[in-house]
Amino acid sequence: MSNKIIVLWGFIIVMLVCGVYFIGIKYESEIDYINLKNDVKSAAKRYVEDKDVSLPFTISTEKLEGEGYIGELRLDEKVCAADVTVNKRFVFHTFDISFTCVNTEV
C-alpha cells in the first residue's frame, strides 16, 4: 500500500472516532432522560398490574412516589415530575410520558 492510502484511511478513522465522540457528548443529557423515562414506565407498569385499573388511565409521578413505586426523580440539579397516560392497544400497554423538570439550584 502506498503512503497516501494509509494516510487517507488514518484520517477517515480519526474523523469517524471524533464524530462519534462529539455525538455522544451532544446527546449525553438525552440518555439520562431515556433512563428516567424507563424508570417511570416500569413503575407505572407495576402500579397498573398491582391495582388492576381500567384503561385509559393517567397517573402522576407524585402519586407513584407516595405509594412507593418510584423514588424522587432527579437529573443532576433538576427535580422532575411526569404524568403517565397508560392505554391498551390490542394486547400491549402503551405509556405516554410527559416530563417537567425544574432547576433546584439558584
CNS distance restraints for C-alpha pairs under 8 A (distance, minus, plus):
assign (resid   1 and name CA) (resid   5 and name CA) 6.69 0.50 0.50
assign (resid   1 and name CA) (resid   6 and name CA) 7.11 0.50 0.50
assign (resid   2 and name CA) (resid   6 and name CA) 6.62 0.50 0.50
assign (resid   3 and name CA) (resid   7 and name CA) 6.13 0.50 0.50
assign (resid   4 and name CA) (resid   8 and name CA) 6.07 0.50 0.50
assign (resid   5 and name CA) (resid   9 and name CA) 6.13 0.50 0.50
assign (resid   6 and name CA) (resid  10 and name CA) 6.05 0.50 0.50
assign (resid   7 and name CA) (resid  11 and name CA) 6.09 0.50 0.50
assign (resid   8 and name CA) (resid  12 and name CA) 6.24 0.50 0.50
assign (resid   9 and name CA) (resid  13 and name CA) 6.16 0.50 0.50
assign (resid  10 and name CA) (resid  14 and name CA) 6.18 0.50 0.50
assign (resid  11 and name CA) (resid  15 and name CA) 6.14 0.50 0.50
assign (resid  12 and name CA) (resid  16 and name CA) 6.19 0.50 0.50
assign (resid  13 and name CA) (resid  17 and name CA) 6.23 0.50 0.50
assign (resid  14 and name CA) (resid  18 and name CA) 6.15 0.50 0.50
assign (resid  15 and name CA) (resid  19 and name CA) 6.01 0.50 0.50
assign (resid  16 and name CA) (resid  20 and name CA) 6.23 0.50 0.50
assign (resid  17 and name CA) (resid  21 and name CA) 6.17 0.50 0.50
assign (resid  18 and name CA) (resid  22 and name CA) 6.19 0.50 0.50
assign (resid  19 and name CA) (resid  23 and name CA) 6.15 0.50 0.50
assign (resid  20 and name CA) (resid  24 and name CA) 6.13 0.50 0.50
assign (resid  21 and name CA) (resid  25 and name CA) 6.36 0.50 0.50
assign (resid  22 and name CA) (resid  26 and name CA) 6.09 0.50 0.50
assign (resid  23 and name CA) (resid  27 and name CA) 6.19 0.50 0.50
assign (resid  24 and name CA) (resid  28 and name CA) 5.83 0.50 0.50
assign (resid  27 and name CA) (resid  31 and name CA) 6.59 0.50 0.50
assign (resid  28 and name CA) (resid  32 and name CA) 6.84 0.50 0.50
assign (resid  29 and name CA) (resid  33 and name CA) 6.53 0.50 0.50
assign (resid  30 and name CA) (resid  34 and name CA) 6.25 0.50 0.50
assign (resid  31 and name CA) (resid  35 and name CA) 6.30 0.50 0.50
assign (resid  32 and name CA) (resid  36 and name CA) 6.21 0.50 0.50
assign (resid  32 and name CA) (resid  75 and name CA) 7.19 0.50 0.50
assign (resid  33 and name CA) (resid  37 and name CA) 5.94 0.50 0.50
assign (resid  33 and name CA) (resid  75 and name CA) 7.94 0.50 0.50
assign (resid  34 and name CA) (resid  38 and name CA) 6.19 0.50 0.50
assign (resid  35 and name CA) (resid  39 and name CA) 6.34 0.50 0.50
assign (resid  36 and name CA) (resid  40 and name CA) 6.33 0.50 0.50
assign (resid  36 and name CA) (resid  73 and name CA) 7.35 0.50 0.50
assign (resid  37 and name CA) (resid  41 and name CA) 6.07 0.50 0.50
assign (resid  37 and name CA) (resid  97 and name CA) 7.33 0.50 0.50
assign (resid  38 and name CA) (resid  42 and name CA) 6.17 0.50 0.50
assign (resid  39 and name CA) (resid  43 and name CA) 6.25 0.50 0.50
assign (resid  39 and name CA) (resid  70 and name CA) 7.71 0.50 0.50
assign (resid  40 and name CA) (resid  44 and name CA) 6.12 0.50 0.50
assign (resid  40 and name CA) (resid  61 and name CA) 7.48 0.50 0.50
assign (resid  40 and name CA) (resid  70 and name CA) 7.29 0.50 0.50
assign (resid  41 and name CA) (resid  45 and name CA) 6.08 0.50 0.50
assign (resid  41 and name CA) (resid  84 and name CA) 7.89 0.50 0.50
assign (resid  41 and name CA) (resid  95 and name CA) 6.70 0.50 0.50
assign (resid  41 and name CA) (resid  97 and name CA) 7.87 0.50 0.50
assign (resid  42 and name CA) (resid  46 and name CA) 6.21 0.50 0.50
assign (resid  43 and name CA) (resid  47 and name CA) 6.21 0.50 0.50
assign (resid  43 and name CA) (resid  64 and name CA) 7.25 0.50 0.50
assign (resid  43 and name CA) (resid  69 and name CA) 5.44 0.50 0.50
assign (resid  43 and name CA) (resid  70 and name CA) 6.01 0.50 0.50
assign (resid  44 and name CA) (resid  48 and name CA) 6.17 0.50 0.50
assign (resid  44 and name CA) (resid  59 and name CA) 7.88 0.50 0.50
assign (resid  44 and name CA) (resid  64 and name CA) 7.43 0.50 0.50
assign (resid  44 and name CA) (resid  69 and name CA) 7.82 0.50 0.50
assign (resid  44 and name CA) (resid  84 and name CA) 7.32 0.50 0.50
assign (resid  44 and name CA) (resid  86 and name CA) 7.98 0.50 0.50
assign (resid  45 and name CA) (resid  49 and name CA) 6.22 0.50 0.50
assign (resid  46 and name CA) (resid  50 and name CA) 6.05 0.50 0.50
assign (resid  46 and name CA) (resid  69 and name CA) 7.53 0.50 0.50
assign (resid  47 and name CA) (resid  51 and name CA) 5.95 0.50 0.50
assign (resid  47 and name CA) (resid  64 and name CA) 7.71 0.50 0.50
assign (resid  47 and name CA) (resid  69 and name CA) 7.08 0.50 0.50
assign (resid  48 and name CA) (resid  52 and name CA) 5.48 0.50 0.50
assign (resid  48 and name CA) (resid  53 and name CA) 5.93 0.50 0.50
assign (resid  49 and name CA) (resid  53 and name CA) 7.94 0.50 0.50
assign (resid  53 and name CA) (resid  57 and name CA) 7.35 0.50 0.50
assign (resid  55 and name CA) (resid  86 and name CA) 6.70 0.50 0.50
assign (resid  55 and name CA) (resid  87 and name CA) 5.53 0.50 0.50
assign (resid  55 and name CA) (resid  88 and name CA) 6.72 0.50 0.50
assign (resid  56 and name CA) (resid  85 and name CA) 6.98 0.50 0.50
assign (resid  56 and name CA) (resid  86 and name CA) 5.60 0.50 0.50
assign (resid  56 and name CA) (resid  87 and name CA) 4.48 0.50 0.50
assign (resid  56 and name CA) (resid  88 and name CA) 7.04 0.50 0.50
assign (resid  57 and name CA) (resid  85 and name CA) 5.58 0.50 0.50
assign (resid  57 and name CA) (resid  86 and name CA) 5.11 0.50 0.50
assign (resid  57 and name CA) (resid  87 and name CA) 6.54 0.50 0.50
assign (resid  58 and name CA) (resid  83 and name CA) 6.82 0.50 0.50
assign (resid  58 and name CA) (resid  84 and name CA) 5.47 0.50 0.50
assign (resid  58 and name CA) (resid  85 and name CA) 4.22 0.50 0.50
assign (resid  58 and name CA) (resid  86 and name CA) 6.15 0.50 0.50
assign (resid  59 and name CA) (resid  63 and name CA) 6.91 0.50 0.50
assign (resid  59 and name CA) (resid  64 and name CA) 7.63 0.50 0.50
assign (resid  59 and name CA) (resid  83 and name CA) 5.80 0.50 0.50
assign (resid  59 and name CA) (resid  84 and name CA) 5.32 0.50 0.50
assign (resid  59 and name CA) (resid  85 and name CA) 6.55 0.50 0.50
assign (resid  60 and name CA) (resid  64 and name CA) 6.63 0.50 0.50
assign (resid  60 and name CA) (resid  81 and name CA) 7.49 0.50 0.50
assign (resid  60 and name CA) (resid  82 and name CA) 5.85 0.50 0.50
assign (resid  60 and name CA) (resid  83 and name CA) 4.42 0.50 0.50
assign (resid  60 and name CA) (resid  84 and name CA) 6.08 0.50 0.50
assign (resid  61 and name CA) (resid  65 and name CA) 5.95 0.50 0.50
assign (resid  61 and name CA) (resid  70 and name CA) 7.75 0.50 0.50
assign (resid  61 and name CA) (resid  81 and name CA) 5.87 0.50 0.50
assign (resid  61 and name CA) (resid  82 and name CA) 5.46 0.50 0.50
assign (resid  61 and name CA) (resid  83 and name CA) 6.31 0.50 0.50
assign (resid  61 and name CA) (resid  84 and name CA) 7.57 0.50 0.50
assign (resid  62 and name CA) (resid  66 and name CA) 6.10 0.50 0.50
assign (resid  62 and name CA) (resid  81 and name CA) 7.05 0.50 0.50
assign (resid  63 and name CA) (resid  67 and name CA) 6.23 0.50 0.50
assign (resid  64 and name CA) (resid  68 and name CA) 6.21 0.50 0.50
assign (resid  64 and name CA) (resid  69 and name CA) 5.19 0.50 0.50
assign (resid  64 and name CA) (resid  70 and name CA) 5.90 0.50 0.50
assign (resid  65 and name CA) (resid  69 and name CA) 5.88 0.50 0.50
assign (resid  65 and name CA) (resid  70 and name CA) 5.03 0.50 0.50
assign (resid  65 and name CA) (resid  71 and name CA) 5.61 0.50 0.50
assign (resid  65 and name CA) (resid  72 and name CA) 6.74 0.50 0.50
assign (resid  72 and name CA) (resid  79 and name CA) 7.76 0.50 0.50
assign (resid  72 and name CA) (resid  80 and name CA) 7.99 0.50 0.50
assign (resid  73 and name CA) (resid  79 and name CA) 5.97 0.50 0.50
assign (resid  73 and name CA) (resid  80 and name CA) 5.25 0.50 0.50
assign (resid  73 and name CA) (resid  81 and name CA) 6.74 0.50 0.50
assign (resid  74 and name CA) (resid  78 and name CA) 5.64 0.50 0.50
assign (resid  74 and name CA) (resid  79 and name CA) 4.68 0.50 0.50
assign (resid  74 and name CA) (resid  80 and name CA) 5.86 0.50 0.50
assign (resid  75 and name CA) (resid  79 and name CA) 6.50 0.50 0.50
assign (resid  75 and name CA) (resid  80 and name CA) 7.42 0.50 0.50
assign (resid  77 and name CA) (resid 103 and name CA) 6.01 0.50 0.50
assign (resid  77 and name CA) (resid 104 and name CA) 5.88 0.50 0.50
assign (resid  77 and name CA) (resid 105 and name CA) 6.15 0.50 0.50
assign (resid  78 and name CA) (resid 101 and name CA) 5.99 0.50 0.50
assign (resid  78 and name CA) (resid 102 and name CA) 5.33 0.50 0.50
assign (resid  78 and name CA) (resid 103 and name CA) 4.38 0.50 0.50
assign (resid  78 and name CA) (resid 104 and name CA) 5.64 0.50 0.50
assign (resid  78 and name CA) (resid 105 and name CA) 7.76 0.50 0.50
assign (resid  79 and name CA) (resid 101 and name CA) 5.54 0.50 0.50
assign (resid  79 and name CA) (resid 102 and name CA) 5.56 0.50 0.50
assign (resid  79 and name CA) (resid 103 and name CA) 6.53 0.50 0.50
assign (resid  79 and name CA) (resid 104 and name CA) 6.69 0.50 0.50
assign (resid  80 and name CA) (resid  99 and name CA) 6.72 0.50 0.50
assign (resid  80 and name CA) (resid 100 and name CA) 5.56 0.50 0.50
assign (resid  80 and name CA) (resid 101 and name CA) 4.06 0.50 0.50
assign (resid  80 and name CA) (resid 102 and name CA) 6.38 0.50 0.50
assign (resid  81 and name CA) (resid  99 and name CA) 5.84 0.50 0.50
assign (resid  81 and name CA) (resid 100 and name CA) 5.35 0.50 0.50
assign (resid  81 and name CA) (resid 101 and name CA) 6.34 0.50 0.50
assign (resid  82 and name CA) (resid  97 and name CA) 6.43 0.50 0.50
assign (resid  82 and name CA) (resid  98 and name CA) 5.36 0.50 0.50
assign (resid  82 and name CA) (resid  99 and name CA) 4.36 0.50 0.50
assign (resid  82 and name CA) (resid 100 and name CA) 6.03 0.50 0.50
assign (resid  83 and name CA) (resid  97 and name CA) 5.79 0.50 0.50
assign (resid  83 and name CA) (resid  98 and name CA) 5.52 0.50 0.50
assign (resid  83 and name CA) (resid  99 and name CA) 6.87 0.50 0.50
assign (resid  84 and name CA) (resid  95 and name CA) 6.43 0.50 0.50
assign (resid  84 and name CA) (resid  96 and name CA) 5.66 0.50 0.50
assign (resid  84 and name CA) (resid  97 and name CA) 4.62 0.50 0.50
assign (resid  84 and name CA) (resid  98 and name CA) 6.75 0.50 0.50
assign (resid  85 and name CA) (resid  95 and name CA) 5.70 0.50 0.50
assign (resid  85 and name CA) (resid  96 and name CA) 5.11 0.50 0.50
assign (resid  85 and name CA) (resid  97 and name CA) 6.54 0.50 0.50
assign (resid  86 and name CA) (resid  93 and name CA) 6.64 0.50 0.50
assign (resid  86 and name CA) (resid  94 and name CA) 5.70 0.50 0.50
assign (resid  86 and name CA) (resid  95 and name CA) 4.81 0.50 0.50
assign (resid  86 and name CA) (resid  96 and name CA) 6.61 0.50 0.50
assign (resid  87 and name CA) (resid  93 and name CA) 5.62 0.50 0.50
assign (resid  87 and name CA) (resid  94 and name CA) 5.21 0.50 0.50
assign (resid  87 and name CA) (resid  95 and name CA) 6.66 0.50 0.50
assign (resid  88 and name CA) (resid  92 and name CA) 5.78 0.50 0.50
assign (resid  88 and name CA) (resid  93 and name CA) 4.36 0.50 0.50
assign (resid  88 and name CA) (resid  94 and name CA) 5.89 0.50 0.50
assign (resid  89 and name CA) (resid  93 and name CA) 6.15 0.50 0.50
assign (resid  89 and name CA) (resid  94 and name CA) 6.89 0.50 0.50
